[in-house]
Amino acid sequence: MLRKPFSLIAPIIAILVFSVSTASTASAADLLNQVFFRFGKAKLSDDRGGEVFTDTMNVFGEGRNDGTSGRSISAGLDIALSRDFGPGTLLGEIMLDYSRFSKKRVTQTTTTLLELDGVGTHNTKEVTVSELVVAVAPKYRFDRIGSGKVRPWIIPAGVAFMVNSPPSDDTTYLDIGYHLGAGVEYAVKDFLSVGIDYRHTIASGDPGIKASYSTAAVYLGINF
């Protein structure tokens, strides 16, 4: 479950926050870079039920692995590229996101193939439908609005390197797509921000499936 990795990240965040809070004397205007951790909801645009590796095309009538709503957990790094870019800062972002959409007990494909060859038995198993994405994108954050505590931002378009799990009926799992998003954060301290965002990744469909999906999340940012 996604709660397990998130519970491991929480102590790491606490240690980083404590370290920065005791060592940093810089102002918010100087802390333009950020490490962030996200946790939220994920939504797959089209379900993957009825595929070979998701539920053996439901040929035995034991159910489709067709869930489209799940959870997302991410971590990323924002690096300032230009601090004098209008009312804000131009950043370069690298983010790693894992989203799980469906996990149902369905007919297991590998045992079914062995069963057809007469060397195995019919079996069902929980199969997870998920997506792993590495996104690289320009990000514009409005740092100099009012007191600078509230900082909206936007990602107009970035590149997403996608790993589909399970693989498609073509037995391929790698894809590429566009990544975009928008959000807003509040600087609780100079070194610490909390925020919310919405992101959408549009898949190209090269593996024979188009696993586009969106996430809505809350995040904790450590500024440095």
C-alpha positions as CSV (number, residue, x, y, z in Angstrom):
1,M,0.0,0.0,0.0
2,L,1.1,3.6,-0.6
3,R,0.8,4.4,3.1
4,K,3.8,2.2,3.8
5,P,6.4,4.2,1.7
6,F,4.8,7.4,2.8
7,S,5.3,6.4,6.5
8,L,9.0,5.9,5.7
9,I,9.4,9.3,4.1
10,A,7.8,11.1,7.0
11,P,10.8,10.6,9.4
12,I,13.2,11.7,6.6
13,I,11.2,14.9,6.1
14,A,11.3,15.6,9.9
15,I,15.1,15.2,10.0
16,L,15.6,17.5,7.0
17,V,13.3,20.2,8.5
18,F,15.1,20.1,11.8
19,S,18.5,20.3,10.1
20,V,17.5,23.2,7.9
21,S,15.7,25.1,10.8
22,T,18.8,24.9,13.0
23,A,21.3,25.8,10.4
24,S,19.7,28.2,8.0
25,T,19.9,32.0,8.5
26,A,19.0,32.9,4.9
27,S,15.9,34.8,4.0
28,A,13.1,33.5,1.8
29,A,14.3,35.7,-1.1
30,D,17.6,33.7,-1.0
31,L,16.1,30.2,-0.7
32,L,14.9,29.7,-4.3
33,N,15.5,26.0,-4.6
34,Q,13.3,23.3,-3.1
35,V,13.0,19.6,-2.4
36,F,9.4,18.6,-2.1
37,F,7.3,15.5,-1.2
38,R,3.7,15.0,-2.5
39,F,0.9,12.7,-1.5
40,G,-2.6,12.7,-3.0
41,K,-5.2,11.2,-5.3
42,A,-4.7,9.8,-8.8
43,K,-7.1,9.4,-11.6
44,L,-6.5,7.3,-14.8
45,S,-8.2,8.7,-17.9
46,D,-9.1,5.3,-19.3
47,D,-9.4,2.0,-17.4
48,R,-7.1,-0.9,-18.3
49,G,-9.7,-3.7,-17.6
50,G,-9.9,-6.5,-20.2
51,E,-6.2,-6.5,-21.1
52,V,-4.0,-9.7,-21.2
53,F,-1.8,-8.8,-18.3
54,T,-4.3,-6.9,-16.1
55,D,-6.9,-9.6,-15.9
56,T,-6.4,-12.1,-18.7
57,M,-9.1,-10.3,-20.7
58,N,-11.6,-11.6,-18.2
59,V,-12.0,-14.8,-20.2
60,F,-13.0,-16.8,-17.1
61,G,-15.5,-14.1,-15.9
62,E,-13.6,-13.6,-12.6
63,G,-13.6,-9.8,-12.9
64,R,-12.0,-6.9,-14.6
65,N,-9.1,-4.9,-13.2
66,D,-10.7,-1.7,-14.3
67,G,-10.3,0.7,-11.3
68,T,-9.3,4.2,-12.3
69,S,-9.0,6.0,-9.0
70,G,-6.1,5.6,-6.5
71,R,-3.3,7.3,-4.8
72,S,-0.1,9.1,-5.8
73,I,3.2,9.6,-4.0
74,S,6.0,11.8,-5.4
75,A,9.3,13.5,-4.6
76,G,11.0,16.2,-6.6
77,L,13.6,18.9,-6.9
78,D,13.2,22.5,-8.1
79,I,16.4,24.3,-9.1
80,A,16.4,28.1,-9.8
81,L,17.4,28.9,-13.4
82,S,16.7,32.7,-13.2
83,R,15.6,34.8,-10.2
84,D,15.0,38.0,-12.1
85,F,12.2,36.8,-14.5
86,G,9.4,39.2,-14.1
87,P,7.5,38.9,-10.8
88,G,8.9,35.4,-10.1
89,T,11.5,32.7,-10.6
90,L,12.1,30.4,-13.5
91,L,12.8,26.9,-12.1
92,G,13.8,23.6,-13.6
93,E,11.9,20.6,-12.0
94,I,12.7,16.9,-11.9
95,M,9.9,14.8,-10.2
96,L,9.5,11.1,-9.7
97,D,5.8,10.0,-9.3
98,Y,4.3,6.7,-8.5
99,S,0.5,6.3,-8.9
100,R,-1.6,3.2,-8.3
101,F,-5.1,3.0,-9.8
102,S,-6.4,-0.5,-9.4
103,K,-5.6,-3.6,-7.3
104,K,-8.1,-6.4,-7.7
105,R,-8.0,-10.2,-7.4
106,V,-8.3,-11.4,-11.0
107,T,-7.2,-14.3,-13.2
108,Q,-3.4,-14.5,-13.3
109,T,-2.1,-14.5,-16.8
110,T,1.1,-16.5,-16.3
111,T,-0.6,-19.4,-14.6
112,T,-3.4,-19.4,-17.2
113,L,-0.8,-19.8,-20.0
114,L,0.7,-22.7,-18.1
115,E,-2.8,-24.2,-17.6
116,L,-3.4,-24.1,-21.3
117,D,-0.1,-26.0,-21.8
118,G,-1.3,-28.6,-19.3
119,V,1.5,-27.9,-16.8
120,G,-0.2,-25.6,-14.4
121,T,-3.4,-24.9,-12.5
122,H,-5.9,-22.1,-12.7
123,N,-5.1,-19.3,-10.3
124,T,-6.3,-15.9,-9.2
125,K,-4.1,-13.1,-7.7
126,E,-4.2,-9.5,-6.8
127,V,-2.7,-7.5,-9.7
128,T,-1.8,-3.9,-9.4
129,V,-2.3,-1.4,-12.2
130,S,0.1,1.5,-11.7
131,E,2.2,4.1,-13.4
132,L,5.8,5.3,-12.7
133,V,6.8,8.7,-14.2
134,V,9.9,10.8,-14.3
135,A,8.9,14.3,-15.3
136,V,11.4,17.0,-16.4
137,A,9.8,20.5,-16.8
138,P,10.3,24.2,-16.6
139,K,8.3,25.7,-13.7
140,Y,7.5,29.4,-13.1
141,R,6.8,30.5,-9.6
142,F,5.5,33.9,-8.6
143,D,7.7,34.7,-5.7
144,R,7.3,38.5,-5.5
145,I,3.6,39.0,-5.0
146,G,2.6,40.9,-1.8
147,S,4.7,39.7,1.1
148,G,6.0,36.7,-0.9
149,K,4.5,34.2,1.5
150,V,1.9,33.0,-1.0
151,R,3.6,31.6,-4.1
152,P,1.5,30.4,-7.1
153,W,3.2,28.5,-9.8
154,I,2.6,26.9,-13.2
155,I,4.2,24.2,-15.4
156,P,3.2,25.0,-19.0
157,A,4.6,21.8,-20.5
158,G,7.3,19.3,-19.7
159,V,8.5,15.8,-20.7
160,A,7.3,12.7,-18.9
161,F,9.1,9.4,-19.2
162,M,6.4,6.7,-18.3
163,V,6.5,3.1,-17.2
164,N,3.2,1.3,-17.4
165,S,2.6,-1.7,-15.1
166,P,1.5,-4.3,-16.1
167,P,2.7,-4.1,-19.7
168,S,0.3,-3.6,-22.6
169,D,-1.0,-6.4,-24.8
170,D,1.9,-5.6,-27.1
171,T,4.1,-6.6,-24.1
172,T,5.7,-3.2,-24.0
173,Y,5.6,-0.8,-21.0
174,L,7.7,2.3,-21.8
175,D,6.0,5.5,-23.0
176,I,6.6,9.2,-23.3
177,G,4.2,12.1,-22.8
178,Y,3.6,15.7,-21.8
179,H,3.4,16.9,-18.2
180,L,1.7,20.0,-17.0
181,G,0.4,21.4,-13.8
182,A,-0.4,24.3,-11.5
183,G,-0.4,24.9,-7.8
184,V,0.1,27.3,-4.9
185,E,2.2,27.2,-1.8
186,Y,2.5,29.1,1.4
187,A,5.9,29.8,3.1
188,V,5.3,28.8,6.7
189,K,8.9,29.6,7.4
190,D,11.6,30.8,5.1
191,F,12.9,27.3,4.7
192,L,9.6,25.5,4.8
193,S,6.5,25.6,2.5
194,V,3.3,23.7,2.3
195,G,1.2,23.6,-0.9
196,I,-1.4,22.0,-3.1
197,D,-1.3,21.2,-6.8
198,Y,-2.9,19.6,-9.7
199,R,-1.0,17.8,-12.5
200,H,-1.8,16.0,-15.7
201,T,0.3,13.7,-17.8
202,I,-0.7,13.0,-21.4
203,A,0.6,9.7,-22.7
204,S,1.6,9.3,-26.4
205,G,0.2,5.8,-26.6
206,D,3.3,4.1,-28.0
207,P,2.9,0.8,-26.1
208,G,-0.6,0.3,-27.6
209,I,-2.4,1.9,-24.5
210,K,-2.8,5.5,-23.6
211,A,-2.4,5.7,-19.9
212,S,-2.9,9.4,-19.4
213,Y,-3.7,10.4,-15.8
214,S,-4.0,13.2,-13.4
215,T,-3.1,13.8,-9.7
216,A,-4.3,16.3,-7.1
217,A,-2.0,16.4,-4.0
218,V,-0.7,18.2,-1.0
219,Y,3.0,18.7,-0.6
220,L,5.7,19.8,1.8
221,G,8.6,21.8,0.4
222,I,12.0,22.3,2.0
223,N,13.6,25.5,0.6
224,F,17.3,25.9,0.3
